Amino acid sequence: MRYSYEFKEDPFGDFGIVLPEEISIFSDFIQDISTEEVDEYIGYIKKVLEGGYGDFEITLNTTSVKIKKDVTIAEHHYRIDEPSENKIETEEFIELLLIWREKIPEIFKD
């Protein structure tokens, strides 16, 4: 993993992944993904990487990602401060999703 990350709980008790500022919008996107969705999204990314799709876009409540073979672009639709977009290598994005998938059971345990 090229980028540093850590998991933190906010004052409201929500658990999230903290990423470097240059890819911080990906934090917002990843935190909105549940267990079932993460496997589905990883499948879409693999299809892009394998050439099954030219590109693929996923839109959530406040963020979206446009997945291309080499790069994935995250956009925050309601961010006031610039930048409203971040880019990351698609291979690194899938790695972040795999890390998140491993952490999800800890986040949602009773």
DSSP file (Angstrom, degrees, kcal/mol; ACC not computed):
  #  RESIDUE AA STRUCTURE BP1 BP2  ACC     N-H-->O    O-->H-N    N-H-->O    O-->H-N    TCO  KAPPA ALPHA  PHI   PSI    X-CA   Y-CA   Z-CA
    1    1 A M              0   0    0      0, 0.0    91,-0.0     0, 0.0     0, 0.0   0.000 360.0 360.0 360.0 122.2    0.0    0.0    0.0
    2    2 A R        +     0   0    0      2,-0.1     2,-0.3     0, 0.0    90,-0.0   0.789 360.0  63.8 -76.1 -29.9    1.5    3.2   -1.2
    3    3 A Y  S    S-     0   0    0     89,-0.1     2,-0.1     1,-0.0    16,-0.0  -0.743  81.3-122.9-103.1 143.7   -0.7    5.5    1.0
    4    4 A S        +     0   0    0     -2,-0.3     2,-0.3     2,-0.0    -2,-0.1  -0.470  35.5 173.1 -76.9 155.1   -0.8    5.6    4.8
    5    5 A Y        -     0   0    0     14,-0.2     2,-0.3    -2,-0.1    14,-0.2  -0.984  13.4-176.1-156.0 157.6   -4.1    5.1    6.5
    6    6 A E  E     -A   18   0A   0     12,-1.5    12,-3.6    -2,-0.3     2,-0.5  -0.976  25.2-120.7-151.1 160.6   -5.5    4.7   10.0
    7    7 A F  E     +A   17   0A   0     -2,-0.3     2,-0.3    10,-0.2    10,-0.2  -0.889  34.7 173.7-106.5 134.0   -8.9    3.9   11.5
    8    8 A K  E     -A   16   0A   0      8,-2.4     8,-2.9    -2,-0.5     2,-0.5  -0.975  28.6-132.7-139.7 152.3  -10.5    6.4   13.9
    9    9 A E  E     -A   15   0A   0     -2,-0.3     6,-0.2     6,-0.2    -2,-0.0  -0.898  26.4-140.4-102.0 131.8  -13.7    6.8   15.7
   10   10 A D    >   -     0   0    0      4,-3.0     3,-2.2    -2,-0.5    -1,-0.0  -0.305  34.4 -91.8 -84.3 174.6  -15.3   10.3   15.5
   11   11 A P  T 3  S+     0   0    0      0, 0.0    -1,-0.1     0, 0.0    -2,-0.0   0.684 126.3  57.2 -61.1 -17.4  -17.0   12.1   18.4
   12   12 A F  T 3  S-     0   0    0      2,-0.1     3,-0.1     0, 0.0    -3,-0.0   0.414 120.9-105.7 -93.4   0.6  -20.4   10.6   17.2
   13   13 A G  S <  S+     0   0    0     -3,-2.2     2,-0.3     1,-0.3    -4,-0.0   0.499  74.0 139.6  89.5   4.0  -19.1    7.1   17.5
   14   14 A D        -     0   0    0      1,-0.0    -4,-3.0    -5,-0.0     2,-0.4  -0.652  44.5-140.7 -83.5 138.4  -18.8    6.5   13.7
   15   15 A F  E     +A    9   0A   0     -2,-0.3     2,-0.3    -6,-0.2    -6,-0.2  -0.805  30.4 162.4-100.7 136.8  -15.7    4.6   12.7
   16   16 A G  E     -A    8   0A   0     -8,-2.9    -8,-2.4    -2,-0.4     2,-0.5  -0.924  39.2-104.4-148.0 172.7  -13.8    5.6    9.6
   17   17 A I  E     -A    7   0A   0     -2,-0.3     2,-0.5    10,-0.3   -10,-0.2  -0.875  28.5-149.8-102.2 132.1  -10.6    5.3    7.6
   18   18 A V  E     -A    6   0A   0    -12,-3.6   -12,-1.5    -2,-0.5     3,-0.1  -0.908  19.7-179.9-106.0 124.3   -8.3    8.4    7.6
   19   19 A L        -     0   0    0     -2,-0.5   -14,-0.2   -14,-0.2     5,-0.1  -0.754  38.5 -76.4-117.5 163.9   -6.3    8.9    4.4
   20   20 A P    >   -     0   0    0      0, 0.0     3,-2.2     0, 0.0    -1,-0.1  -0.216  49.0-107.4 -57.7 152.9   -3.7   11.5    3.4
   21   21 A E  G >  S+     0   0    0      1,-0.3     3,-1.4     2,-0.2     4,-0.3   0.824 115.8  64.4 -53.4 -37.4   -5.2   14.9    2.4
   22   22 A E  G 3  S+     0   0    0      1,-0.3    65,-0.5     2,-0.1    -1,-0.3   0.660 119.1  24.7 -67.6 -13.5   -4.4   14.3   -1.3
   23   23 A I  G X> S+     0   0    0     -3,-2.2     3,-1.4    63,-0.1     4,-0.5   0.059  84.2 123.9-131.6  25.5   -6.8   11.4   -1.4
   24   24 A S  H X>  +     0   0    0     -3,-1.4     4,-1.1     1,-0.3     3,-0.8   0.750  64.5  66.8 -64.0 -26.3   -9.1   12.3    1.5
   25   25 A I  H 3> S+     0   0    0     -4,-0.3     4,-1.9     1,-0.3    -1,-0.3   0.829  91.9  63.4 -64.8 -29.4  -12.3   12.2   -0.6
   26   26 A F  H <> S+     0   0    0     -3,-1.4     4,-3.0     1,-0.2    -1,-0.3   0.834  95.4  60.2 -62.8 -30.6  -11.7    8.5   -0.9
   27   27 A S  H <X S+     0   0    0     -3,-0.8     4,-2.4    -4,-0.5   -10,-0.3   0.942 104.6  48.3 -59.2 -47.5  -12.2    8.3    2.9
   28   28 A D  H  X S+     0   0    0     -4,-1.1     4,-0.6     1,-0.2    -2,-0.2   0.897 114.5  46.0 -60.7 -41.3  -15.7    9.7    2.5
   29   29 A F  H >< S+     0   0    0     -4,-1.9     3,-1.1     1,-0.2    -2,-0.2   0.955 113.6  47.2 -65.6 -50.8  -16.5    7.2   -0.3
   30   30 A I  H >< S+     0   0    0     -4,-3.0     3,-1.9     1,-0.3    -2,-0.2   0.873 104.5  60.3 -62.8 -39.8  -15.1    4.2    1.5
   31   31 A Q  H 3< S+     0   0    0     -4,-2.4    -1,-0.3     1,-0.3    -2,-0.2   0.705  99.7  58.1 -63.8 -19.6  -16.8    4.9    4.8
   32   32 A D  T << S+     0   0    0     -3,-1.1     2,-0.4    -4,-0.6    -1,-0.3   0.381  85.9 101.6 -89.6   3.8  -20.2    4.7    3.1
   33   33 A I    <   -     0   0    0     -3,-1.9     2,-0.1    -4,-0.1    27,-0.0  -0.767  56.4-157.4 -97.4 131.0  -19.7    1.1    1.9
   34   34 A S     >  -     0   0    0     -2,-0.4     4,-2.1     1,-0.0    70,-0.1  -0.387  36.8 -91.0 -94.3 177.9  -21.3   -1.8    3.6
   35   35 A T  H  > S+     0   0    0      1,-0.2     4,-1.1     2,-0.2    -1,-0.0   0.918 123.7  44.6 -56.6 -50.5  -20.2   -5.5    3.6
   36   36 A E  H  > S+     0   0    0      1,-0.2     4,-1.4     2,-0.2    -1,-0.2   0.896 113.3  51.0 -65.5 -39.7  -22.2   -6.5    0.6
   37   37 A E  H  > S+     0   0    0      1,-0.2     4,-3.0     2,-0.2     5,-0.3   0.871  99.9  62.6 -67.2 -37.2  -21.4   -3.5   -1.4
   38   38 A V  H  X S+     0   0    0     -4,-2.1     4,-2.3     1,-0.2    -1,-0.2   0.901 105.4  46.0 -60.8 -41.1  -17.6   -3.8   -1.0
   39   39 A D  H  X S+     0   0    0     -4,-1.1     4,-1.9     2,-0.2    -1,-0.2   0.900 112.9  51.0 -66.9 -38.7  -17.5   -7.1   -2.8
   40   40 A E  H  X S+     0   0    0     -4,-1.4     4,-1.7     2,-0.2    -2,-0.2   0.931 112.2  46.4 -61.7 -46.0  -19.7   -5.9   -5.5
   41   41 A Y  H  X S+     0   0    0     -4,-3.0     4,-2.3     1,-0.2    -2,-0.2   0.877 108.8  54.4 -67.1 -38.1  -17.5   -2.8   -6.1
   42   42 A I  H  X S+     0   0    0     -4,-2.3     4,-2.5    -5,-0.3    -1,-0.2   0.893 106.6  53.8 -61.5 -38.4  -14.3   -4.9   -6.1
   43   43 A G  H  X S+     0   0    0     -4,-1.9     4,-2.0     2,-0.2    -2,-0.2   0.903 107.6  49.4 -61.5 -42.1  -15.9   -7.0   -8.8
   44   44 A Y  H  X S+     0   0    0     -4,-1.7     4,-1.9     2,-0.2    -2,-0.2   0.919 110.9  50.0 -63.1 -43.0  -16.6   -3.9  -10.9
   45   45 A I  H  X S+     0   0    0     -4,-2.3     4,-2.8     1,-0.2    -2,-0.2   0.920 109.0  51.5 -62.8 -43.4  -13.0   -2.7  -10.5
   46   46 A K  H  X S+     0   0    0     -4,-2.5     4,-2.3     1,-0.2     6,-0.2   0.887 107.3  53.8 -61.5 -38.2  -11.6   -6.1  -11.5
   47   47 A K  H  <>S+     0   0    0     -4,-2.0     5,-2.3     2,-0.2     6,-1.2   0.894 110.2  47.3 -62.8 -39.0  -13.8   -6.0  -14.6
   48   48 A V  H ><5S+     0   0    0     -4,-1.9     3,-1.1     4,-0.2    -2,-0.2   0.941 112.8  48.4 -65.6 -46.8  -12.3   -2.6  -15.5
   49   49 A L  H 3<5S+     0   0    0     -4,-2.8    -2,-0.2     1,-0.3    -1,-0.2   0.838 113.0  48.1 -63.0 -33.1   -8.7   -3.8  -14.8
   50   50 A E  T 3<5S-     0   0    0     -4,-2.3    -1,-0.3    -5,-0.2    -2,-0.2   0.504 119.1-109.6 -85.9  -4.6   -9.3   -7.0  -16.9
   51   51 A G  T < 5S+     0   0    0     -3,-1.1    -3,-0.2    -4,-0.5    -4,-0.1   0.500  85.4 121.4  90.7   4.1  -10.8   -4.9  -19.8
   52   52 A G  S   <S+     0   0    0     -5,-2.3     2,-0.4    -6,-0.2    -4,-0.2   0.842  82.8  28.4 -68.0 -33.3  -14.4   -6.1  -19.4
   53   53 A Y  S    S-     0   0    0     -6,-1.2    -2,-0.3    -9,-0.1    -1,-0.1  -0.967  70.8-143.9-123.3 143.6  -15.5   -2.5  -18.9
   54   54 A G  S    S-     0   0    0     -2,-0.4    15,-0.5     1,-0.3     2,-0.3   0.913  85.6 -27.1 -68.8 -43.4  -13.7    0.5  -20.4
   55   55 A D  E     -B   68   0B   0     13,-0.1    -1,-0.3    -3,-0.1     2,-0.3  -0.943  63.1-149.1-158.9 172.3  -14.6    2.4  -17.2
   56   56 A F  E     -B   67   0B   0     11,-2.0    11,-3.7    -2,-0.3     2,-0.4  -0.989   3.8-151.8-152.9 139.0  -17.2    2.3  -14.5
   57   57 A E  E     -B   66   0B   0     -2,-0.3     2,-0.4     9,-0.2     9,-0.2  -0.944   5.8-169.5-118.7 136.9  -18.8    4.9  -12.2
   58   58 A I  E     -B   65   0B   0      7,-2.4     7,-2.5    -2,-0.4     2,-0.5  -0.992   7.2-164.8-122.7 126.2  -20.3    4.3   -8.7
   59   59 A T  E     +B   64   0B   0     -2,-0.4     5,-0.3     5,-0.2     2,-0.1  -0.954  10.2 174.8-116.3 126.3  -22.4    7.1   -7.1
   60   60 A L        -     0   0    0      3,-3.4   -31,-0.1    -2,-0.5   -27,-0.0  -0.349  52.5 -71.3-109.1-165.5  -23.2    7.1   -3.4
   61   61 A N  S    S+     0   0    0      1,-0.2   -32,-0.1    -2,-0.1     3,-0.0   0.934 123.9   1.3 -58.8 -52.1  -25.0    9.8   -1.3
   62   62 A T  S    S+     0   0    0    -34,-0.1    15,-3.1    15,-0.1    16,-0.6   0.521 128.7  44.4-116.2  -9.0  -22.3   12.5   -1.3
   63   63 A T  E     - C   0  76B   0     13,-0.2    -3,-3.4    14,-0.1     2,-0.3  -0.890  52.8-169.6-135.6 162.2  -19.5   11.0   -3.4
   64   64 A S  E     -BC  59  75B   0     11,-2.0    11,-2.9    -2,-0.3     2,-0.4  -0.979   9.9-149.1-145.5 158.2  -18.8    9.1   -6.6
   65   65 A V  E     -BC  58  74B   0     -7,-2.5    -7,-2.4    -2,-0.3     2,-0.6  -0.992   3.7-154.6-128.6 140.0  -15.9    7.4   -8.2
   66   66 A K  E     -BC  57  73B   0      7,-2.6     7,-2.3    -2,-0.4     2,-0.6  -0.963  19.9-154.6-111.6 114.1  -15.0    7.0  -11.8
   67   67 A I  E     +BC  56  72B   0    -11,-3.7   -11,-2.0    -2,-0.6     2,-0.3  -0.796  19.0 170.2 -97.8 121.9  -12.9    3.9  -12.2
   68   68 A K  E     -B   55   0B   0      3,-1.9   -13,-0.1    -2,-0.6    22,-0.1  -0.771  48.6 -98.7-119.3 169.4  -10.6    3.6  -15.2
   69   69 A K  S    S+     0   0    0    -15,-0.5    22,-0.1    -2,-0.3     3,-0.1   0.888 118.7  21.6 -58.7 -42.3   -7.9    1.0  -15.8
   70   70 A D  S    S+     0   0    0      1,-0.2    20,-1.2    20,-0.1     2,-0.3   0.779 128.8  24.9 -97.7 -30.5   -5.0    3.2  -14.5
   71   71 A V  E     - D   0  89B   0     18,-0.3    -3,-1.9    19,-0.1     2,-0.4  -0.978  55.8-152.6-141.3 147.6   -6.6    5.8  -12.3
   72   72 A T  E     -CD  67  88B   0     16,-3.3    16,-2.1    -2,-0.3     2,-0.5  -0.980  14.1-154.1-119.9 134.9   -9.8    6.2  -10.2
   73   73 A I  E     -CD  66  87B   0     -7,-2.3    -7,-2.6    -2,-0.4     2,-0.4  -0.933   4.1-160.0-112.5 125.5  -11.2    9.7   -9.6
   74   74 A A  E     -CD  65  86B   0     12,-2.7    12,-2.2    -2,-0.5     2,-0.4  -0.871   7.8-167.6-103.1 137.4  -13.3   10.4   -6.5
   75   75 A E  E     -CD  64  85B   0    -11,-2.9   -11,-2.0    -2,-0.4     2,-0.6  -0.988  13.7-150.1-126.8 134.1  -15.6   13.4   -6.4
   76   76 A H  E     -C   63   0B   0      8,-2.6     3,-0.5    -2,-0.4   -13,-0.2  -0.917   8.5-159.4-101.2 120.5  -17.4   14.9   -3.4
   77   77 A H  S    S+     0   0    0    -15,-3.1   -14,-0.1    -2,-0.6    -1,-0.1   0.683  86.0  32.7 -76.6 -18.6  -20.6   16.5   -4.6
   78   78 A Y  S    S+     0   0    0    -16,-0.6     2,-0.3     6,-0.1    -1,-0.2   0.268  79.6 130.4-123.8  11.5  -21.2   18.8   -1.6
   79   79 A R        -     0   0    0     -3,-0.5    -3,-0.0   -17,-0.2     5,-0.0  -0.502  36.7-166.5 -70.8 130.3  -17.7   19.7   -0.5
   80   80 A I        +     0   0    0     -2,-0.3     2,-0.2     2,-0.1    -1,-0.2   0.906  68.2  65.8 -83.0 -45.9  -17.3   23.5   -0.1
   81   81 A D  S    S-     0   0    0      2,-0.1    -2,-0.0     1,-0.1     0, 0.0  -0.494  94.8 -76.5 -80.0 146.9  -13.5   23.6    0.1
   82   82 A E  S    S+     0   0    0     -2,-0.2     2,-0.1     2,-0.1    -1,-0.1  -0.512  99.3  52.7 -77.7 153.0  -11.3   22.7   -2.9
   83   83 A P        +     0   0    0      0, 0.0    -2,-0.1     0, 0.0    -3,-0.0   0.622  49.7 174.8 -84.0 157.0  -10.4   20.3   -4.2
   84   84 A S        +     0   0    0     -2,-0.1    -8,-2.6    -4,-0.1     2,-0.3   0.398  69.8  55.4-100.2   0.2  -13.7   18.4   -4.8
   85   85 A E  E     -D   75   0B   0    -10,-0.2     2,-0.3     2,-0.0   -10,-0.2  -0.981  59.5-175.5-132.5 145.5  -11.8   15.7   -6.7
   86   86 A N  E     -D   74   0B   0    -12,-2.2   -12,-2.7    -2,-0.3     2,-0.4  -0.960  12.3-147.9-132.4 153.6   -9.0   13.3   -5.8
   87   87 A K  E     +D   73   0B   0    -65,-0.5     2,-0.3    -2,-0.3   -14,-0.2  -0.940  17.7 170.1-122.9 147.4   -7.2   10.8   -8.0
   88   88 A I  E     -D   72   0B   0    -16,-2.1   -16,-3.3    -2,-0.4     2,-0.1  -0.980  43.9 -91.9-147.8 153.6   -5.6    7.5   -7.0
   89   89 A E  E  >  -D   71   0B   0     -2,-0.3     4,-2.1   -18,-0.2     3,-0.4  -0.461  36.2-127.7 -64.5 138.7   -4.1    4.6   -8.9
   90   90 A T  H  > S+     0   0    0    -20,-1.2     4,-2.3     1,-0.3     5,-0.2   0.863 109.4  55.8 -60.8 -36.9   -6.9    2.0   -9.5
   91   91 A E  H  > S+     0   0    0    -21,-0.3     4,-1.5     1,-0.2    -1,-0.3   0.879 109.1  47.6 -61.8 -37.4   -4.7   -0.8   -8.1
   92   92 A E  H  > S+     0   0    0     -3,-0.4     4,-2.2     2,-0.2    -2,-0.2   0.855 108.7  55.0 -71.3 -35.2   -4.3    1.3   -4.9
   93   93 A F  H  X S+     0   0    0     -4,-2.1     4,-2.1     2,-0.2    -2,-0.2   0.929 107.5  48.1 -63.7 -45.6   -8.0    1.9   -4.7
   94   94 A I  H  X S+     0   0    0     -4,-2.3     4,-2.0     1,-0.2    -1,-0.2   0.875 109.6  54.5 -64.0 -35.1   -8.8   -1.8   -4.8
   95   95 A E  H  X S+     0   0    0     -4,-1.5     4,-2.2     2,-0.2    -1,-0.2   0.910 106.9  50.6 -63.7 -42.0   -6.2   -2.3   -2.1
   96   96 A L  H  X S+     0   0    0     -4,-2.2     4,-2.5     1,-0.2    -2,-0.2   0.898 109.5  50.9 -61.8 -40.3   -8.0    0.2    0.1
   97   97 A L  H  X S+     0   0    0     -4,-2.1     4,-2.5     2,-0.2    -1,-0.2   0.879 109.0  51.0 -66.0 -36.8  -11.3   -1.5   -0.5
   98   98 A L  H  X S+     0   0    0     -4,-2.0     4,-1.7     2,-0.2    -1,-0.2   0.896 110.5  49.1 -66.1 -39.7   -9.8   -4.8    0.5
   99   99 A I  H  X S+     0   0    0     -4,-2.2     4,-1.3     2,-0.2    -2,-0.2   0.922 112.3  48.4 -62.9 -44.6   -8.4   -3.2    3.7
  100  100 A W  H  X S+     0   0    0     -4,-2.5     4,-1.9     1,-0.2     3,-0.3   0.900 107.1  55.9 -62.9 -41.8  -11.9   -1.8    4.4
  101  101 A R  H  < S+     0   0    0     -4,-2.5    -1,-0.2     1,-0.2    -2,-0.2   0.882 107.0  50.1 -59.2 -38.6  -13.5   -5.1    3.8
  102  102 A E  H  < S+     0   0    0     -4,-1.7     4,-0.3     1,-0.2    -1,-0.2   0.818 113.8  45.7 -68.2 -30.2  -11.3   -6.7    6.4
  103  103 A K  H >X S+     0   0    0     -4,-1.3     4,-1.6    -3,-0.3     3,-0.9   0.732  90.3  83.9 -86.0 -24.2  -12.2   -4.0    9.0
  104  104 A I  H 3X S+     0   0    0     -4,-1.9     4,-2.2     1,-0.3     3,-0.2   0.863  85.0  56.0 -52.6 -45.6  -16.0   -3.9    8.4
  105  105 A P  H 34 S+     0   0    0      0, 0.0     4,-0.3     0, 0.0    -1,-0.3   0.873 108.6  48.8 -58.7 -34.7  -16.7   -6.8   10.8
  106  106 A E  H X4 S+     0   0    0     -3,-0.9     3,-0.6    -4,-0.3    -2,-0.2   0.860 110.5  51.6 -68.6 -35.6  -15.0   -5.0   13.6
  107  107 A I  H 3< S+     0   0    0     -4,-1.6    -1,-0.2    -3,-0.2    -3,-0.1   0.894 116.1  38.0 -68.3 -40.8  -16.9   -1.8   12.9
  108  108 A F  T 3< S+     0   0    0     -4,-2.2    -1,-0.2     2,-0.0    -2,-0.2   0.242  84.6 123.1-101.8  13.5  -20.3   -3.4   12.9
  109  109 A K    <         0   0    0     -3,-0.6    -3,-0.0    -4,-0.3     0, 0.0  -0.417 360.0 360.0 -71.8 153.3  -19.9   -5.9   15.8
  110  110 A D              0   0    0     -2,-0.1    -1,-0.1     0, 0.0    -4,-0.1   0.463 360.0 360.0 -78.8 360.0  -22.4   -5.5   18.6
